[in-house]
């Protein structure tokens, strides 16, 4: 089952409460998203570690229910 | 040999390894295809490993890297990232920098 954008945002914010999350539905099919996540918890971490934080927040849905989530992460400027 | 040992051996014995869906000449997923294009463009020699050939490998690489998606790129034993990270690093020339820092010959030596 695909996830909707709100579910994705809710899961990310539950794990990273300060996060600014912007989600775009890339294909309009509810299955291919791009997410832009800005959070203080990313500071000082490598890109791999930043993405892993988001993947952990998604609780195993990434790669399963969420087939395609293009991810961009950064700490606030 | 366990699948984890097999993966570790591949990652340790090849300078650049791409775990992907399909093969470099015939990628079977758009994300894998993008990374192939990037590696071909920078001219880095790499070994492509098709996870679709073996379900144990397909899951095993996710456990190995603690990373839920494929493709996954390893350079000199180190996990560099998946498609989004590789694309971002390529666009800001960081990927080329990492490769040349680690002594991988490409066709775009950074100064």
Backbone of each chain as ProteinMPNN parsed JSONL, in Angstrom:
{"seq_chain_A": "XXXXXXXXXXXXXXXXXXXXXXXXXXXXXXXXXXXXXXXXXXXXXXXXXXXXXXXXXXXXXXXXXXXXXXXXXXXXX", "coords_chain_A": {"N_chain_A": [[0.834, -1.214, 0.0], [0.644, 2.13, -0.922], [1.839, 5.173, 0.663], [0.374, 8.169, 1.981], [1.173, 11.678, 1.595], [0.802, 13.092, 3.969], [0.987, 11.145, 5.974], [3.659, 10.468, 5.75], [4.908, 12.868, 6.445], [3.967, 13.133, 9.08], [5.158, 10.936, 10.376], [7.871, 11.586, 10.115], [7.998, 13.974, 11.558], [7.279, 13.091, 14.063], [9.519, 11.751, 14.901], [11.538, 13.611, 14.539], [11.032, 16.331, 15.928], [11.527, 19.068, 15.472], [11.67, 19.345, 12.798], [11.454, 20.83, 9.563], [9.351, 20.0, 7.072], [8.947, 19.227, 3.719], [6.961, 18.026, 1.263], [6.683, 16.618, -1.918], [4.551, 15.305, -4.389], [5.711, 13.406, -6.798], [4.926, 12.079, -9.156], [2.27, 12.159, -9.121], [0.951, 9.913, -8.433], [0.712, 9.062, -5.886], [2.771, 7.526, -4.999], [5.34, 8.13, -5.607], [7.541, 10.196, -4.223], [9.096, 13.34, -3.313], [11.065, 14.49, -0.712], [11.937, 17.172, 1.349], [13.881, 17.819, 4.0], [14.533, 19.671, 6.843], [16.433, 19.935, 9.646], [17.639, 20.494, 12.943], [18.822, 18.333, 14.098], [20.372, 17.164, 12.187], [22.758, 18.403, 12.088], [26.258, 18.42, 11.741], [26.339, 15.826, 10.95], [26.979, 13.163, 8.59], [25.809, 12.893, 5.169], [24.81, 10.354, 4.731], [24.251, 9.527, 7.347], [22.32, 11.443, 7.987], [20.222, 10.822, 6.238], [19.706, 8.294, 7.174], [18.581, 8.853, 9.652], [16.108, 9.861, 8.879], [15.089, 7.644, 7.548], [14.888, 5.874, 9.686], [12.895, 7.174, 11.094], [10.783, 6.677, 9.454], [10.151, 4.166, 10.013], [10.652, 1.502, 8.863], [9.096, 1.593, 6.589], [10.292, 2.661, 4.388], [11.528, 1.641, 1.307], [9.792, -0.385, 1.392], [6.56, -0.066, 1.685], [6.924, 2.514, 0.889], [8.142, 3.033, -1.991], [9.482, 4.874, -3.533], [11.125, 7.544, -2.549], [12.534, 10.445, -2.945], [15.143, 12.005, -1.354], [16.153, 14.859, 0.417], [18.275, 16.365, 2.681], [19.133, 18.651, 5.313], [20.845, 20.694, 7.739], [19.463, 23.524, 9.51], [20.16, 26.802, 8.158]], "CA_chain_A": [[0.0, 0.0, 0.0], [1.378, 3.406, -0.901], [1.545, 6.071, 1.792], [0.12, 9.528, 1.514], [2.181, 12.656, 2.007], [0.592, 13.451, 5.369], [1.536, 10.083, 6.818], [5.121, 10.577, 5.713], [5.276, 14.043, 7.234], [3.672, 12.855, 10.491], [6.189, 10.028, 10.901], [9.155, 12.305, 10.224], [7.919, 14.961, 12.652], [7.212, 12.379, 15.348], [10.888, 11.399, 15.286], [12.352, 14.827, 14.508], [9.964, 17.319, 16.156], [11.83, 20.416, 14.982], [11.903, 19.295, 11.354], [10.596, 21.429, 8.542], [9.219, 18.935, 6.08], [8.252, 19.645, 2.51], [6.822, 16.805, 0.457], [6.05, 16.778, -3.229], [4.158, 14.077, -5.062], [6.442, 13.602, -8.062], [4.275, 11.526, -10.338], [0.827, 12.275, -8.963], [0.362, 8.577, -8.259], [0.724, 8.716, -4.471], [3.779, 6.492, -4.764], [6.683, 8.658, -5.863], [7.61, 11.491, -3.54], [10.369, 13.963, -2.965], [10.954, 15.147, 0.582], [12.996, 18.067, 1.749], [13.77, 17.846, 5.451], [15.522, 20.531, 7.485], [16.339, 19.727, 11.091], [18.858, 20.742, 13.713], [19.46, 17.051, 14.452], [21.278, 16.746, 11.108], [24.007, 19.165, 12.118], [27.47, 17.669, 12.048], [26.25, 14.429, 10.517], [27.181, 12.934, 7.164], [24.549, 12.722, 4.44], [24.292, 8.999, 4.982], [23.653, 9.523, 8.697], [21.104, 12.263, 7.957], [19.16, 10.047, 5.597], [19.357, 7.175, 8.048], [17.654, 9.361, 10.668], [14.77, 9.941, 8.27], [14.617, 6.277, 7.3], [14.456, 5.323, 10.98], [11.612, 7.808, 11.406], [9.743, 6.077, 8.613], [9.849, 2.871, 10.639], [10.612, 0.311, 8.006], [8.277, 1.752, 5.381], [11.142, 2.992, 3.263], [11.937, 0.425, 0.616], [8.637, -1.281, 1.345], [5.388, 0.703, 1.246], [7.441, 3.684, 0.191], [9.114, 2.562, -2.974], [10.276, 5.947, -4.113], [11.154, 8.821, -1.841], [13.78, 11.166, -3.167], [15.328, 12.674, -0.077], [17.191, 15.885, 0.587], [18.295, 16.743, 4.094], [20.196, 19.57, 5.728], [20.608, 21.415, 8.987], [19.053, 24.902, 9.207], [21.276, 27.722, 7.915]], "C_chain_A": [[0.865, 1.259, 0.0], [1.02, 4.219, 0.343], [1.182, 7.432, 1.244], [1.097, 10.51, 2.167], [2.043, 13.026, 3.482], [1.17, 12.416, 6.322], [3.05, 10.191, 6.897], [5.57, 11.724, 6.608], [5.07, 13.784, 8.727], [4.746, 11.965, 11.104], [7.511, 10.759, 11.093], [9.113, 13.259, 11.412], [7.819, 14.303, 14.021], [8.623, 12.068, 15.838], [11.783, 12.625, 15.389], [11.41, 16.022, 14.663], [10.269, 18.704, 15.577], [11.844, 20.478, 13.45], [10.903, 20.126, 10.563], [10.55, 20.417, 7.412], [8.397, 19.452, 4.902], [8.172, 18.401, 1.618], [6.117, 17.115, -0.851], [5.729, 15.409, -3.79], [4.689, 14.18, -6.495], [5.638, 13.176, -9.285], [2.755, 11.651, -10.26], [0.136, 10.935, -8.754], [0.35, 8.137, -6.798], [1.787, 7.688, -4.127], [5.21, 6.977, -4.985], [6.77, 10.075, -5.291], [9.028, 12.041, -3.501], [10.163, 14.666, -1.633], [12.196, 15.982, 0.851], [12.877, 18.224, 3.258], [14.905, 18.689, 6.026], [15.371, 20.36, 8.988], [17.691, 19.951, 11.739], [19.577, 19.415, 14.02], [20.399, 16.542, 13.36], [22.662, 17.374, 11.247], [25.195, 18.28, 12.506], [27.428, 16.22, 11.591], [26.487, 14.323, 9.006], [25.82, 12.782, 6.487], [23.938, 11.351, 4.695], [23.608, 8.954, 6.345], [22.353, 10.331, 8.737], [19.945, 11.475, 7.354], [18.736, 8.876, 6.478], [18.404, 7.616, 9.157], [16.229, 9.418, 10.118], [14.22, 8.535, 8.026], [14.146, 5.609, 8.592], [13.094, 5.884, 11.354], [10.477, 7.156, 10.627], [9.465, 4.62, 8.991], [9.681, 1.712, 9.665], [9.754, 0.449, 6.758], [9.112, 2.043, 4.137], [11.639, 1.708, 2.607], [10.817, -0.604, 0.553], [7.451, -0.527, 0.778], [5.83, 1.923, 0.444], [8.519, 3.235, -0.784], [10.066, 3.692, -3.365], [10.117, 7.239, -3.328], [12.521, 9.443, -2.083], [13.98, 12.073, -1.962], [16.442, 13.705, -0.146], [17.143, 16.335, 2.026], [19.367, 17.796, 4.325], [19.848, 20.168, 7.086], [20.206, 22.843, 8.623], [20.281, 25.797, 9.009], [21.543, 28.574, 9.142]], "O_chain_A": [[1.734, 1.411, 0.859], [0.004, 3.963, 0.988], [1.631, 7.81, 0.162], [1.751, 10.194, 3.161], [3.041, 13.247, 4.167], [1.766, 12.758, 7.343], [3.647, 10.029, 7.962], [6.486, 11.58, 7.418], [5.903, 14.172, 9.546], [5.194, 12.21, 12.224], [8.19, 10.577, 12.104], [10.071, 13.347, 12.181], [8.227, 14.887, 15.025], [8.895, 12.114, 17.038], [12.683, 12.673, 16.228], [11.029, 16.653, 13.677], [9.344, 19.437, 15.227], [12.014, 21.553, 12.876], [9.703, 20.136, 10.836], [11.582, 20.028, 6.865], [7.319, 20.026, 5.065], [9.192, 17.807, 1.268], [5.086, 17.788, -0.878], [6.523, 14.474, -3.684], [4.171, 14.952, -7.301], [5.67, 13.838, -10.323], [2.042, 11.299, -11.2], [-1.083, 10.82, -8.877], [0.024, 6.99, -6.493], [1.715, 7.046, -3.079], [6.169, 6.312, -4.594], [6.16, 11.013, -5.803], [10.01, 11.312, -3.638], [9.169, 15.371, -1.456], [13.329, 15.56, 0.616], [11.86, 18.719, 3.744], [16.079, 18.455, 5.738], [14.3, 20.612, 9.54], [18.739, 19.644, 11.171], [20.798, 19.389, 14.181], [21.144, 15.588, 13.583], [23.619, 16.938, 10.606], [25.136, 17.507, 13.462], [28.375, 15.468, 11.818], [26.231, 15.262, 8.252], [24.807, 12.568, 7.152], [22.726, 11.206, 4.852], [22.513, 8.406, 6.478], [21.405, 9.96, 9.428], [18.836, 11.465, 7.889], [17.561, 8.513, 6.525], [17.524, 6.857, 9.561], [15.271, 9.068, 10.806], [13.043, 8.268, 8.264], [13.152, 4.883, 8.607], [12.238, 5.164, 11.869], [9.342, 7.097, 11.101], [8.651, 3.942, 8.364], [8.656, 1.031, 9.67], [9.687, -0.477, 5.95], [8.724, 1.733, 3.011], [12.116, 0.799, 3.287], [10.872, -1.56, -0.22], [7.328, -0.358, -0.435], [5.197, 2.308, -0.539], [9.681, 3.081, -0.408], [11.273, 3.497, -3.508], [9.104, 7.93, -3.433], [13.525, 9.027, -1.505], [13.079, 12.826, -1.593], [17.518, 13.457, -0.689], [16.071, 16.656, 2.54], [20.379, 17.832, 3.626], [18.694, 20.144, 7.515], [20.563, 23.329, 7.549], [21.322, 25.571, 9.625], [22.447, 29.41, 9.129]]}, "seq_chain_B": "XXXXXXXXXXXXXXXXXXXXXXXXXXXXXXXXXXXXXXXXXXXXXXXXXXXXXXXXXXXXXXXXXXXXXXXXXXXXXXXXXXXXXXXXXXXXXXXXXXXXXXXXXXXXXXX", "coords_chain_B": {"N_chain_B": [[30.269, -19.662, 3.257], [28.771, -16.861, 4.776], [26.116, -14.633, 3.709], [26.601, -12.063, 4.559], [29.36, -12.12, 4.993], [30.143, -12.571, 2.395], [29.321, -10.221, 1.097], [30.916, -8.386, 2.465], [33.427, -9.185, 1.631], [33.296, -8.592, -1.145], [33.059, -5.819, -1.036], [35.411, -5.146, 0.186], [37.358, -6.016, -1.587], [37.035, -4.789, -3.997], [37.509, -1.651, -5.511], [35.479, 0.211, -6.226], [32.168, -0.394, -5.806], [28.96, -1.127, -6.925], [25.91, -1.888, -5.712], [23.07, -2.934, -7.215], [19.904, -2.8, -9.026], [19.538, -4.894, -11.604], [21.978, -4.783, -14.278], [25.053, -2.971, -15.048], [24.99, -2.585, -17.845], [22.378, -3.067, -18.354], [20.295, -1.717, -16.571], [17.659, -2.236, -14.215], [16.0, -0.537, -12.916], [15.046, 2.779, -12.352], [16.464, 4.328, -10.499], [18.816, 2.92, -9.991], [19.775, 3.021, -12.589], [20.33, 5.759, -12.857], [22.558, 6.122, -11.181], [24.41, 4.487, -12.439], [24.686, 5.912, -14.842], [25.896, 8.239, -13.863], [28.33, 7.245, -12.801], [29.449, 6.209, -15.131], [29.689, 8.553, -16.558], [31.566, 10.057, -15.067], [33.592, 8.382, -15.444], [34.567, 6.432, -13.762], [35.945, 3.323, -12.924], [34.033, 0.473, -12.051], [32.441, -2.133, -10.167], [29.485, -3.719, -10.863], [26.859, -5.121, -9.005], [24.252, -7.3, -9.219], [21.398, -7.226, -7.454], [19.021, -8.414, -7.899], [19.378, -10.955, -8.629], [19.464, -12.607, -6.498], [17.668, -13.242, -3.693], [18.512, -13.375, -1.084], [20.788, -11.861, -1.081], [19.693, -9.416, -1.821], [18.22, -8.655, 0.451], [20.271, -8.908, 2.248], [22.194, -6.926, 1.686], [20.888, -4.65, 2.461], [20.745, -4.998, 5.201], [23.454, -5.105, 5.77], [24.364, -2.503, 5.255], [22.675, -1.031, 6.791], [20.644, 0.33, 5.442], [17.839, 1.144, 3.57], [17.249, 0.987, 0.853], [17.962, 0.343, -2.636], [19.823, 1.539, -5.372], [23.178, 1.064, -3.895], [26.205, 2.554, -3.172], [29.59, 1.736, -2.813], [32.798, 2.872, -1.929], [36.1, 2.064, -1.81], [35.604, 0.333, 0.372], [33.879, 1.832, 1.885], [30.619, 2.922, 2.639], [28.991, 5.076, 0.526], [26.556, 6.135, -0.322], [23.068, 6.257, -1.384], [20.974, 6.64, -4.302], [19.975, 9.372, -4.245], [21.888, 10.719, -2.713], [24.242, 10.237, -4.142], [23.631, 11.537, -6.526], [23.348, 14.182, -5.672], [25.928, 14.629, -4.682], [27.369, 14.3, -7.016], [26.432, 16.439, -8.543], [27.392, 18.667, -7.142], [30.055, 18.227, -7.464], [31.311, 16.846, -5.487], [31.434, 14.095, -5.43], [33.274, 13.414, -7.414], [35.475, 14.451, -6.17], [35.696, 12.83, -3.859], [36.255, 10.383, -5.069], [38.72, 10.89, -6.326], [40.272, 11.6, -4.165], [40.414, 9.177, -2.885], [41.988, 7.85, -4.558], [40.921, 6.761, -6.88], [40.918, 6.357, -10.284], [39.602, 8.653, -12.546], [37.977, 10.198, -15.389], [38.003, 12.817, -14.923], [39.943, 14.405, -13.399], [40.199, 16.174, -10.431], [41.454, 19.354, -9.578]], "CA_chain_B": [[30.402, -18.228, 3.578], [27.459, -16.228, 4.94], [25.912, -13.544, 2.756], [27.266, -10.864, 5.105], [30.788, -12.271, 4.698], [30.3, -12.443, 0.944], [29.22, -8.799, 0.78], [32.097, -7.712, 3.007], [34.532, -9.521, 0.751], [33.15, -7.819, -2.388], [33.291, -4.411, -0.732], [36.821, -4.988, 0.551], [38.304, -6.385, -2.632], [36.818, -3.961, -5.187], [37.595, -0.239, -5.13], [34.162, 0.846, -6.352], [31.152, -1.428, -5.989], [27.587, -0.637, -6.936], [24.836, -2.874, -5.576], [22.034, -2.31, -8.032], [18.905, -3.666, -9.644], [19.962, -5.051, -12.985], [23.415, -4.721, -14.502], [25.426, -1.668, -15.62], [24.556, -2.431, -19.237], [20.926, -3.183, -18.421], [19.698, -1.435, -15.26], [16.231, -2.555, -14.22], [15.3, 0.396, -12.038], [15.495, 4.119, -12.709], [17.443, 4.869, -9.548], [20.074, 2.245, -10.305], [20.208, 3.551, -13.879], [20.913, 7.093, -12.674], [23.903, 6.015, -10.609], [25.228, 3.953, -13.527], [24.996, 7.029, -15.748], [26.838, 9.142, -13.204], [29.649, 6.593, -12.733], [29.975, 6.155, -16.494], [30.042, 9.912, -16.952], [32.837, 10.457, -14.458], [34.61, 7.465, -15.943], [35.132, 5.616, -12.691], [35.723, 1.882, -13.092], [33.301, -0.051, -10.899], [31.82, -3.438, -10.322], [28.049, -3.721, -10.572], [26.357, -6.41, -8.496], [22.804, -7.313, -9.426], [20.747, -7.835, -6.282], [17.809, -9.122, -8.315], [19.702, -12.36, -8.889], [19.514, -13.399, -5.27], [16.857, -12.603, -2.654], [19.285, -13.295, 0.153], [21.662, -10.705, -1.269], [18.854, -8.218, -1.864], [17.969, -8.272, 1.838], [21.541, -8.885, 2.968], [22.903, -5.656, 1.523], [20.173, -3.651, 3.273], [21.184, -5.212, 6.584], [24.884, -4.8, 5.835], [24.581, -1.052, 5.266], [21.593, -0.365, 7.512], [20.139, 1.268, 4.44], [16.681, 0.362, 3.129], [16.97, 0.997, -0.578], [19.001, 0.019, -3.606], [21.249, 1.191, -5.323], [24.092, 1.46, -2.835], [27.565, 2.673, -3.714], [30.723, 1.617, -1.897], [34.107, 3.234, -2.466], [37.175, 1.614, -0.906], [35.079, -0.263, 1.587], [33.032, 2.732, 2.65], [29.312, 3.209, 2.046], [28.913, 6.496, 0.184], [25.166, 6.544, -0.298], [22.127, 5.783, -2.387], [20.822, 7.449, -5.508], [19.834, 10.815, -3.972], [23.162, 11.25, -2.218], [25.216, 10.204, -5.234], [23.279, 12.591, -7.485], [23.678, 15.475, -5.06], [27.389, 14.738, -4.634], [27.849, 14.473, -8.387], [26.095, 17.78, -9.016], [28.288, 19.684, -6.595], [31.416, 17.765, -7.746], [31.875, 16.205, -4.317], [31.684, 12.691, -5.743], [34.542, 13.364, -8.13], [36.487, 14.719, -5.156], [35.852, 11.637, -3.026], [36.91, 9.346, -5.863], [40.138, 11.162, -6.563], [40.907, 11.521, -2.841], [40.651, 7.778, -2.544], [42.894, 7.277, -5.531], [40.233, 6.107, -7.989], [41.147, 7.128, -11.495], [38.427, 9.017, -13.331], [38.389, 11.032, -16.516], [37.841, 14.221, -14.539], [40.762, 14.677, -12.227], [39.987, 17.492, -9.844], [42.744, 19.982, -9.334]], "C_chain_B": [[29.005, -17.622, 3.725], [27.345, -15.071, 3.946], [26.6, -12.269, 3.253], [28.782, -10.919, 4.839], [31.058, -12.07, 3.211], [30.28, -10.968, 0.537], [30.49, -8.075, 1.239], [33.307, -7.958, 2.106], [34.48, -8.723, -0.56], [33.545, -6.359, -2.166], [34.767, -4.151, -0.423], [37.77, -5.207, -0.624], [38.101, -5.614, -3.938], [36.811, -2.495, -4.768], [36.231, 0.44, -5.16], [33.145, -0.247, -6.683], [29.773, -0.792, -5.934], [26.633, -1.824, -6.827], [23.601, -2.253, -6.223], [20.996, -3.334, -8.479], [19.209, -3.714, -11.135], [21.472, -4.983, -13.071], [23.763, -3.348, -15.083], [24.965, -1.509, -17.071], [23.039, -2.558, -19.382], [20.3, -2.981, -17.037], [18.191, -1.709, -15.31], [15.447, -1.7, -13.238], [15.895, 1.767, -12.329], [16.567, 4.669, -11.788], [18.818, 4.239, -9.779], [20.642, 2.805, -11.605], [20.861, 4.915, -13.75], [22.339, 7.008, -12.149], [24.877, 5.445, -11.65], [25.648, 5.075, -14.472], [26.036, 7.961, -15.151], [28.238, 8.528, -13.186], [30.274, 6.505, -14.121], [30.445, 7.534, -16.938], [31.38, 10.345, -16.351], [33.964, 9.497, -14.838], [35.271, 6.632, -14.87], [34.887, 4.139, -12.987], [35.001, 1.341, -11.854], [32.772, -1.43, -11.227], [30.347, -3.318, -9.951], [27.627, -5.1, -10.087], [24.829, -6.364, -8.514], [22.1, -8.018, -8.267], [19.497, -8.625, -6.677], [18.083, -10.605, -8.557], [19.579, -13.228, -7.654], [18.766, -12.67, -4.148], [17.624, -12.425, -1.35], [20.223, -12.089, 0.103], [20.864, -9.401, -1.209], [18.543, -7.72, -0.461], [19.291, -8.073, 2.574], [22.26, -7.549, 2.861], [22.207, -4.554, 2.327], [20.588, -3.768, 4.74], [22.639, -4.776, 6.757], [25.116, -3.304, 6.026], [23.659, -0.327, 6.236], [20.99, 0.731, 6.644], [19.029, 0.549, 3.668], [16.487, 0.252, 1.625], [18.209, 0.633, -1.391], [18.805, 0.983, -4.771], [21.995, 1.657, -4.067], [25.504, 1.449, -3.402], [28.605, 2.599, -2.598], [32.004, 2.032, -2.6], [35.154, 2.888, -1.42], [36.611, 1.164, 0.438], [34.109, 0.596, 2.367], [31.726, 3.008, 1.911], [29.196, 4.708, 1.786], [27.466, 6.975, 0.158], [24.333, 5.866, -1.361], [21.992, 6.805, -3.501], [20.77, 8.96, -5.231], [21.163, 11.438, -3.583], [24.185, 11.298, -3.342], [24.918, 11.334, -6.238], [23.67, 13.971, -6.945], [25.198, 15.685, -5.037], [27.978, 14.94, -6.021], [27.623, 15.91, -8.836], [27.007, 18.836, -8.415], [29.763, 19.24, -6.631], [32.093, 17.071, -6.559], [32.245, 14.742, -4.601], [33.035, 12.533, -6.43], [35.689, 13.572, -7.145], [36.766, 13.489, -4.305], [36.61, 10.559, -3.791], [38.404, 9.632, -6.015], [40.912, 11.161, -5.246], [41.281, 10.082, -2.49], [41.474, 7.067, -3.611], [42.22, 6.49, -6.647], [40.432, 6.974, -9.231], [39.835, 7.404, -12.218], [38.91, 9.827, -14.519], [38.25, 12.518, -16.199], [38.641, 14.509, -13.28], [40.498, 16.093, -11.715], [41.339, 18.063, -9.449], [43.128, 19.894, -7.868]], "O_chain_B": [[28.144, -17.853, 2.876], [28.346, -14.593, 3.413], [27.121, -11.489, 2.455], [29.403, -9.909, 4.508], [32.065, -11.48, 2.821], [31.105, -10.52, -0.258], [31.06, -7.265, 0.508], [34.104, -7.055, 1.855], [35.508, -8.235, -1.029], [34.251, -5.751, -2.971], [35.302, -3.085, -0.728], [38.864, -4.644, -0.651], [38.887, -5.756, -4.874], [36.176, -2.137, -3.776], [35.87, 1.159, -4.229], [33.251, -0.928, -7.702], [29.458, -0.024, -5.025], [26.555, -2.657, -7.73], [23.148, -1.181, -5.823], [21.174, -4.543, -8.336], [19.142, -2.701, -11.832], [22.167, -5.11, -12.063], [22.878, -2.636, -15.557], [24.59, -0.411, -17.48], [22.481, -2.195, -20.418], [19.836, -3.933, -16.409], [17.535, -1.446, -16.318], [14.369, -2.085, -12.784], [17.103, 1.898, -12.529], [17.468, 5.384, -12.226], [19.843, 4.921, -9.765], [21.846, 3.036, -11.712], [21.834, 5.208, -14.445], [23.223, 7.73, -12.61], [26.029, 5.873, -11.729], [26.814, 5.176, -14.854], [26.946, 8.418, -15.843], [29.217, 9.197, -13.514], [31.479, 6.701, -14.277], [31.468, 7.668, -17.609], [32.221, 10.925, -17.038], [35.138, 9.768, -14.585], [36.401, 6.175, -15.037], [33.756, 3.741, -13.268], [35.333, 1.719, -10.73], [32.671, -1.833, -12.386], [30.008, -2.869, -8.856], [27.989, -6.118, -10.678], [24.208, -5.496, -7.899], [22.19, -9.236, -8.115], [18.977, -9.411, -5.884], [17.158, -11.409, -8.674], [19.589, -14.455, -7.752], [19.191, -11.601, -3.71], [17.417, -11.461, -0.613], [20.425, -11.394, 1.098], [21.306, -8.414, -0.621], [18.591, -6.518, -0.199], [19.417, -7.183, 3.415], [22.867, -7.087, 3.828], [22.86, -3.632, 2.817], [20.76, -2.763, 5.429], [23.003, -4.161, 7.759], [25.942, -2.885, 6.837], [23.838, 0.866, 6.482], [20.849, 1.883, 7.055], [19.255, -0.55, 3.161], [15.634, -0.512, 1.171], [19.334, 0.622, -0.89], [17.654, 1.227, -5.132], [21.524, 2.5, -3.303], [25.94, 0.479, -4.022], [28.514, 3.296, -1.587], [32.272, 1.606, -3.723], [35.096, 3.363, -0.286], [37.089, 1.568, 1.498], [33.571, 0.166, 3.387], [31.726, 3.292, 0.713], [29.29, 5.514, 2.712], [27.178, 8.098, 0.572], [24.81, 5.027, -2.125], [22.804, 7.722, -3.62], [21.444, 9.737, -5.908], [21.526, 12.519, -4.045], [24.912, 12.281, -3.484], [25.831, 11.996, -6.731], [24.238, 14.801, -7.654], [25.689, 16.775, -5.332], [28.962, 15.659, -6.189], [28.504, 16.528, -9.433], [27.365, 19.8, -9.092], [30.606, 19.797, -5.927], [33.28, 16.749, -6.607], [33.235, 14.226, -4.082], [33.829, 11.656, -6.091], [36.744, 12.948, -7.266], [37.921, 13.144, -4.057], [37.495, 9.902, -3.242], [39.24, 8.743, -5.855], [42.078, 10.766, -5.213], [42.319, 9.816, -1.885], [41.638, 5.848, -3.578], [42.852, 5.653, -7.29], [40.148, 8.172, -9.221], [39.052, 6.488, -12.469], [40.101, 10.109, -14.648], [38.363, 13.368, -17.083], [38.081, 14.819, -12.229], [40.564, 17.068, -12.463], [42.244, 17.336, -9.039], [44.192, 20.375, -7.478]]}, "name": "protein", "num_of_chains": 2, "seq": "XXXXXXXXXXXXXXXXXXXXXXXXXXXXXXXXXXXXXXXXXXXXXXXXXXXXXXXXXXXXXXXXXXXXXXXXXXXXXXXXXXXXXXXXXXXXXXXXXXXXXXXXXXXXXXXXXXXXXXXXXXXXXXXXXXXXXXXXXXXXXXXXXXXXXXXXXXXXXXXXXXXXXXXXXXXXXXXXXXXXXXXXXXXX"}
